[in-house]
């Protein structure tokens, strides 16, 4: 089965705590009611208060402590339509939250975002490099200090594995090795991050920092359906070839190595939120996930 075929997987033992809805170690905010946007201490929610006032959406906050580190997740559900998990682990990447709100309203599902006062790191840890629930993963991953099963369970609590997780990110222009500022670019190549530039990309989609990242545990194939489709539709692709040895404990690595379900990562250049909805619409078209609402 292709790494990019929408699987109808079920949780395996590695994350049975997620399927069981295991509670974090500290008390969570009760989730039997929805919060008004004004009651949520999240700047992203404040910026999108008008869109999030939609009665079809329910805002909750999931707060807990693990290994002495406090975590705050903003969780927003579309009550009328199940769908993907729109994952925004980096709080300073406002373009990701912008895309998450768009995806949530247009295609349903649930938006899960780390609230960290607009900072990337929480207690020195990157929230997207600590998806580890075993000692083995912690030994391999450079950013993980200790297993964080509560964090993983809380982040994926609302995920129905029949639909994908869509990571939403932004990155700085270019990449460091070529004199740029970021780390993600279709012009950059290494054994784990293998680029496939689209020869027909136009406009903002032609930018080196605008990519769909596909993930698999096997080497890429030019005929892989998602890769081929994206390139033919003017989208740059980076294939993240994840193995046990190069595991970085990202959400992409965690889902792929544990064979839990499909993950897609959408990257735009910092300061370009308008391109996130374009990538979302293209990805949903490929996955044949119909919109619940017209283009917003």
C-alpha positions in Angstrom: 0.0 0.0 0.0 1.4 3.4 -0.9 2.5 5.6 2.0 0.1 8.3 0.6 -3.0 6.2 0.2 -5.7 7.3 2.6 -5.6 4.4 5.0 -8.4 3.2 7.3 -5.9 2.3 10.0 -6.6 1.7 13.7 -4.4 2.6 16.6 -1.8 0.1 17.4 -0.4 -0.8 20.9 2.2 2.0 20.7 -0.6 4.6 21.1 -3.4 2.7 22.7 -3.5 5.4 25.3 -4.5 7.8 22.6 -7.3 5.6 21.4 -8.5 5.2 24.9 -8.5 8.9 25.4 -6.0 8.8 28.2 -6.1 11.9 30.3 -3.0 14.0 30.9 -1.4 13.9 34.4 -2.9 17.1 35.5 -6.5 18.3 35.4 -7.8 19.4 32.0 -10.2 22.2 31.3 -13.6 20.6 31.3 -14.7 20.0 27.7 -18.5 19.7 28.2 -18.9 23.3 27.1 -17.5 25.6 24.4 -15.6 28.8 25.2 -16.2 32.2 23.8 -13.1 33.4 21.8 -12.8 36.3 24.2 -12.3 33.8 27.1 -9.3 32.0 25.5 -5.9 33.3 26.3 -4.5 32.6 22.8 -3.5 35.5 20.5 -4.3 33.4 17.5 -7.8 32.9 18.6 -8.1 36.6 19.2 -6.9 37.4 15.7 -9.5 35.1 14.3 -12.3 35.8 16.7 -14.7 36.8 13.9 -14.3 33.5 12.0 -14.3 31.5 15.2 -17.7 32.9 16.3 -19.3 30.5 13.9 -21.8 28.5 16.0 -20.6 25.3 14.2 -17.3 25.6 15.9 -16.5 24.7 19.5 -13.4 26.1 21.2 -11.9 24.4 24.2 -8.6 24.5 26.1 -6.6 21.4 27.1 -4.1 22.2 29.9 -1.8 19.8 31.7 1.7 19.3 33.1 4.1 16.5 32.1 7.7 16.1 33.3 7.4 19.4 35.1 6.5 21.3 31.8 3.1 23.0 31.5 1.3 22.6 28.2 -1.6 24.5 26.8 -3.5 23.2 23.7 -6.2 25.2 21.9 -8.7 22.7 20.4 -11.4 23.9 18.0 -13.9 21.4 16.6 -16.3 21.7 13.7 -19.4 20.2 15.3 -21.2 19.7 12.1 -18.5 17.9 10.0 -15.8 15.4 11.0 -12.6 15.7 9.1 -8.8 16.0 9.3 -6.8 17.1 12.3 -5.3 20.4 11.5 -2.1 20.4 13.5 -0.2 23.6 14.5 2.5 22.8 17.0 4.5 26.0 16.5 2.7 29.0 18.1 4.8 31.7 16.4 3.9 30.4 12.9 0.7 32.4 12.5 0.4 31.3 8.9 -0.3 27.8 10.2 -3.1 28.8 12.4 -4.6 30.9 9.6 -4.6 27.8 7.4 -6.0 25.7 10.3 -9.0 28.0 10.7 -9.6 27.9 6.9 -9.4 24.1 6.8 -11.6 23.7 9.8 -14.4 25.8 8.4 -14.2 24.6 4.8 -13.5 20.8 5.4 -14.4 20.1 9.0 -12.4 18.2 11.5 -10.5 19.6 14.5 -7.8 22.2 14.9 -5.2 21.4 17.6 -2.7 24.2 18.3 0.0 24.6 20.9 -0.6 27.9 22.8 2.8 29.2 24.0 2.5 33.0 24.1 3.6 33.2 20.4 6.9 31.5 21.1 8.4 28.5 19.3 10.0 26.7 22.2 8.3 25.6 25.5 10.9 25.3 28.3 13.6 24.9 25.7 11.7 22.2 23.8 10.4 22.3 20.3 6.8 21.1 20.4 7.2 19.3 17.1 10.3 17.4 18.0 9.1 15.6 21.1 6.6 13.1 19.8 8.2 10.2 21.7 6.6 7.7 24.1 9.5 5.2 24.3 13.0 5.4 25.7 14.3 4.3 22.4 12.9 7.3 20.6 14.2 9.7 23.2 17.7 8.2 22.7 17.6 8.9 19.0 15.8 12.2 18.9 17.9 15.3 19.5 15.1 17.4 20.9 13.3 15.0 23.2 14.4 14.9 26.9 12.0 12.1 28.1 9.0 10.2 26.9 5.9 12.4 26.8 2.9 10.0 26.4 0.5 12.5 27.9 1.5 15.2 25.4 1.1 12.8 22.5 -2.2 11.5 23.8 -3.5 15.1 24.3 -2.4 16.2 20.9 -4.0 13.2 19.1 -7.0 12.7 21.4 -9.5 13.8 18.8 -8.0 12.1 15.8 -10.0 9.6 13.8 -7.4 7.6 12.0 -9.6 7.2 8.9 -8.7 10.8 8.0 -5.2 12.4 7.7 -3.4 14.7 10.0 -2.4 17.9 8.2 0.6 19.7 9.7 0.5 23.5 9.0 3.8 25.4 9.1 5.7 28.4 7.8 9.4 28.9 7.3 11.8 31.7 6.7 13.0 32.5 3.2 15.5 30.1 1.6 17.7 27.8 3.6 20.8 28.5 5.7 23.3 26.5 3.6 22.5 28.7 0.6 22.6 32.0 2.4 18.9 32.0 3.3 17.2 32.1 6.7 15.2 28.8 7.0 15.6 25.1 6.8 12.8 24.0 4.4 13.3 24.5 0.7 12.7 22.5 -2.4 16.2 23.6 -3.5 17.7 21.8 -0.5 18.5 18.0 -0.6 19.7 15.5 2.0 19.2 11.8 2.6 16.0 12.4 4.7 14.5 15.4 2.9 14.3 14.7 -0.8 13.0 17.4 -3.1 10.8 17.1 -6.2 10.3 20.5 -7.7 7.3 21.0 -9.9 8.2 22.1 -13.5 4.8 23.8 -13.9 4.6 25.7 -10.6 3.5 29.3 -10.9 3.0 32.4 -8.7 3.4 31.8 -5.0 3.4 28.1 -5.6 6.7 28.5 -7.5 8.5 29.8 -4.3 11.1 27.4 -3.0 9.6 27.6 0.5 6.1 26.6 -0.6 5.9 22.9 -0.5 3.7 19.9 0.4 5.8 17.5 2.5 5.0 13.8 2.0 6.3 11.2 4.5 7.1 7.6 4.2 9.3 4.8 5.6 10.3 3.6 2.2 12.4 5.5 -0.4 10.4 7.7 -2.7 9.2 6.7 -6.2 8.6 9.2 -9.0 5.3 7.4 -9.7 4.0 7.6 -6.1 0.5 8.9 -6.7 0.5 11.9 -4.3 4.0 13.0 -5.4 3.2 12.7 -9.1 -0.3 14.4 -8.7 1.2 17.4 -6.7 4.0 18.0 -9.2 1.6 17.8 -12.1 -0.7 20.4 -10.4 2.1 22.9 -9.9 3.1 22.0 -6.3 6.6 21.4 -5.1 7.1 18.3 -3.0 9.6 17.3 -0.3 9.6 13.6 0.5 10.6 13.0 4.1 12.2 9.5 4.2 11.8 8.6 7.9 13.5 5.6 9.4 14.1 4.4 13.0 17.7 5.7 12.8 16.9 9.2 11.6 13.7 9.7 13.7 13.5 13.3 14.7 10.4 12.8 16.9 8.3 15.1 14.8 4.6 14.4 14.4 5.4 13.2 10.9 8.0 10.8 12.1 5.8 9.5 14.9 2.8 8.7 12.8 4.9 7.2 10.0 7.1 4.9 12.1 4.2 3.7 14.1 2.1 3.2 11.0 -0.9 5.0 12.5 -2.3 6.9 9.5 -1.5 9.5 6.9 0.3 12.7 7.5 0.8 15.6 5.1 2.7 18.8 5.9 2.0 22.1 4.2 4.7 24.7 4.2 4.5 28.3 3.2 7.0 31.2 3.5 6.8 33.3 6.6 4.5 36.2 6.0 2.4 34.5 3.3 -0.7 33.1 5.0 -2.8 33.4 1.8 -1.0 30.5 0.2 -2.0 28.0 3.0 -5.6 27.8 1.8 -4.4 27.2 -1.8 -2.3 24.2 -0.6 -5.2 23.0 1.6 -7.7 23.1 -1.3 -5.2 21.2 -3.6 -4.5 18.5 -0.9 -8.2 18.0 -0.2 -8.9 17.7 -3.9 -6.2 15.0 -4.2 -7.7 13.2 -1.2 -11.2 13.6 -2.5 -12.4 15.2 0.7 -15.3 17.4 -0.3 -15.7 20.9 1.2 -18.5 21.5 3.6 -18.5 25.2 2.9 -17.7 27.3 -0.2 -14.3 28.9 -0.5 -13.9 31.5 2.3 
